[in-house]
Amino acid sequence: MTELLLIGASGLAREVLACVRENGQFDVVGVLDDDESKAGSALDGAPIIGPASHALRYPEARVVICIGPGKGRERVVARLAGLGFPGYRFATVIEPSVRVPYCCDIGPGSILLGNVTLTAGITVGSHVVMMPGVTLTHDDVVEDFATLAAGVSLGGGVRIGRAAYLGMNSSVREGTSVGAGAVVGMGAAVLADVPVEEIWVGVPAKAIAKDPFAPRTIQQAVVRH
């Protein structure tokens, strides 16, 4: 059985652990996390064995990054590349309930959890995270490091930009796009193109800010709407 390392002792890592243990696809060697205080402890029985750079110490193991924010995953990938970590070692984790039609492509390092639905002609980039119940319809494109929370629905021909974040139960109208680094709030209904790095919330969704990397701003946006 192929060995697997998880980077990031997170809730997402717990979900990935449950997934791979259920389907027996990988043998989880351990979890890597840069928080030194976590070293020597365990995450749902998987030992936390050191920082992300320790991935180089396990040359036979595949790796999946279990960090929620796409920008965080992107930083880890860049850091590992700088240390000489080869890209082919990134694992793709797909929960057994997910059917991947022959005409759909999924990039390395991506995570697709329970009951994600892919129909036809869909392209999913590298290090994308899709939480349970996401629905992608024909000809959708999801670029690298994007995150789709539980229950997200995309109409046909939608493009989701690099490291964009779509909140739980949000939806995107067919033929529209969400720009790189943009944030779509929980339950939002996107009916027009979302520009790069804007936050859109509501029904129909509208822009409220241009700094999706300020956590307090995002939290306030969700609470107010």
Sequence and secondary structure as in RCSB ss.txt:
>XXXX:A:sequence
MTELLLIGASGLAREVLACVRENGQFDVVGVLDDDESKAGSALDGAPIIGPASHALRYPEARVVICIGPGKGRER
VVARLAGLGFPGYRFATVIEPSVRVPYCCDIGPGSILLGNVTLTAGITVGSHVVMMPGVTLTHDDVVEDFATLAA
GVSLGGGVRIGRAAYLGMNSSVREGTSVGAGAVVGMGAAVLADVPVEEIWVGVPAKAIAKDPFAPRTIQQAVVRH
>XXXX:A:secstr
 EEEEEES SHHHHHHHHHHHHHT EEEEEEE S GGGTT EETTEEEEE GGGGGG TT EEEE  SSHHHHHH
HHHHHHHTT  GGGB  EE TT    TT EE TT EE TT EE SS EE TT EE TT EE TT EE TT EE T
T EE TT EE TT EE TT EE TT EE TT EE TT EE S B TT EEETTTTEEEES TT HHHHHHHHHH 
